[in-house]
């Protein structure tokens, strides 16, 4: 085999192998999301609540990557440059019920207000 043949083989093989990689789809638009977490009973802000955000695929399944934020003293958490589309939002705070729901981000700037309930009594069938 000639040197030119080896050189072109070395250039072609990596290109063929790289074709199998999954390429991330870049979103057409990015959004800013603000989340306000309040106690349902008093409408007071919940400090240090954990806010978890996951993007959703077209089939409704959750992406592997996600973001976790903590609320400030005013119960607010903000995320910039979030891909627009469907997201799954989960809020966890001590001594309050965990909240979770799916949302559609359409506007360039969007705010979601979450009211967390106190824990409910547990019911047992035994």
C-alpha positions as CSV (number, residue, x, y, z in Angstrom):
1,X,0.0,0.0,0.0
2,X,1.3,3.4,-0.8
3,X,1.8,6.3,1.6
4,X,-1.1,8.2,0.0
5,X,-3.4,5.3,0.4
6,X,-2.5,4.9,4.1
7,X,-3.0,8.6,4.7
8,X,-6.4,8.7,3.0
9,X,-7.4,5.5,5.0
10,X,-6.4,7.2,8.2
11,X,-8.6,10.2,7.4
12,X,-11.6,8.2,6.2
13,X,-11.9,5.7,9.1
14,X,-12.3,8.3,11.9
15,X,-15.0,10.1,9.8
16,X,-16.9,6.8,9.4
17,X,-16.6,6.0,13.1
18,X,-17.8,9.4,14.2
19,X,-21.0,9.1,12.2
20,X,-22.5,6.8,14.9
21,X,-22.3,9.4,17.6
22,X,-25.5,11.0,18.8
23,X,-25.5,14.7,18.2
24,X,-27.4,16.9,20.6
25,X,-30.2,18.9,19.0
26,X,-29.7,22.6,19.6
27,X,-32.8,24.4,20.5
28,X,-34.1,27.2,18.3
29,X,-35.0,29.4,21.3
30,X,-34.0,29.8,24.9
31,X,-36.2,30.9,27.8
32,X,-35.7,32.4,31.2
33,X,-37.6,30.7,34.0
34,X,-38.4,32.1,37.4
35,X,-39.9,29.8,40.1
36,X,-41.6,31.2,43.3
37,X,-42.2,28.7,46.0
38,X,-44.8,29.6,48.7
39,X,-46.5,27.8,51.6
40,X,-50.1,27.2,50.6
41,X,-51.5,27.9,54.1
42,X,-49.8,31.3,54.6
43,X,-48.6,32.4,51.2
44,X,-45.2,33.0,52.8
45,X,-42.0,32.2,50.8
46,X,-40.2,28.9,51.3
47,X,-36.5,29.4,51.8
48,X,-33.9,26.8,50.6
49,X,-36.5,24.6,48.8
50,X,-34.8,22.4,46.2
51,X,-36.1,23.1,42.6
52,X,-35.2,20.4,40.1
53,X,-35.7,21.0,36.3
54,X,-35.4,18.4,33.6
55,X,-36.1,18.8,29.9
56,X,-38.6,16.4,28.3
57,X,-38.2,14.6,25.0
58,X,-40.9,14.4,22.4
59,X,-42.2,11.1,23.7
60,X,-42.5,12.6,27.2
61,X,-39.5,10.8,28.7
62,X,-37.1,12.8,30.9
63,X,-33.7,13.8,29.6
64,X,-30.6,12.6,31.5
65,X,-29.3,16.1,32.2
66,X,-31.0,18.5,34.6
67,X,-30.5,21.4,36.9
68,X,-31.0,21.8,40.7
69,X,-31.5,25.2,42.2
70,X,-32.2,26.4,45.8
71,X,-34.7,29.1,46.5
72,X,-33.6,32.3,48.2
73,X,-35.1,34.0,51.3
74,X,-37.9,35.3,49.1
75,X,-38.7,31.8,47.8
76,X,-37.4,32.6,44.4
77,X,-35.1,30.6,42.0
78,X,-34.2,31.6,38.5
79,X,-32.7,29.9,35.5
80,X,-31.4,31.6,32.4
81,X,-30.8,30.2,28.9
82,X,-33.1,27.2,29.4
83,X,-34.2,25.5,26.1
84,X,-37.8,26.3,25.4
85,X,-40.2,23.4,25.3
86,X,-41.5,20.9,27.8
87,X,-39.9,20.6,31.2
88,X,-40.5,18.5,34.3
89,X,-40.4,20.6,37.5
90,X,-40.0,19.1,41.0
91,X,-39.9,21.1,44.3
92,X,-38.8,19.5,47.6
93,X,-38.8,21.2,51.0
94,X,-38.6,19.9,54.5
95,X,-41.9,19.4,56.3
96,X,-43.9,20.1,53.1
97,X,-45.4,17.8,50.4
98,X,-43.2,17.3,47.4
99,X,-44.5,18.9,44.2
100,X,-44.0,17.8,40.6
101,X,-45.6,18.6,37.3
102,X,-44.8,19.1,33.6
103,X,-44.8,22.6,32.0
104,X,-44.5,24.0,28.5
105,X,-42.0,26.9,28.2
106,X,-43.2,29.1,25.3
107,X,-42.5,32.7,26.3
108,X,-39.0,34.2,26.4
109,X,-39.5,35.0,30.1
110,X,-41.8,32.9,32.3
111,X,-42.6,32.7,36.0
112,X,-44.2,29.7,37.8
113,X,-45.7,30.0,41.2
114,X,-45.8,26.8,43.3
115,X,-47.8,26.5,46.5
116,X,-46.6,23.6,48.7
117,X,-49.1,21.9,51.0
118,X,-48.4,20.7,54.5
119,X,-47.9,16.9,54.8
120,X,-51.1,14.9,54.7
121,X,-52.0,12.2,57.2
122,X,-50.9,8.8,56.1
123,X,-53.6,6.1,55.6
124,X,-52.9,2.5,56.2
125,X,-55.1,-0.4,55.1
126,X,-53.6,-2.8,57.8
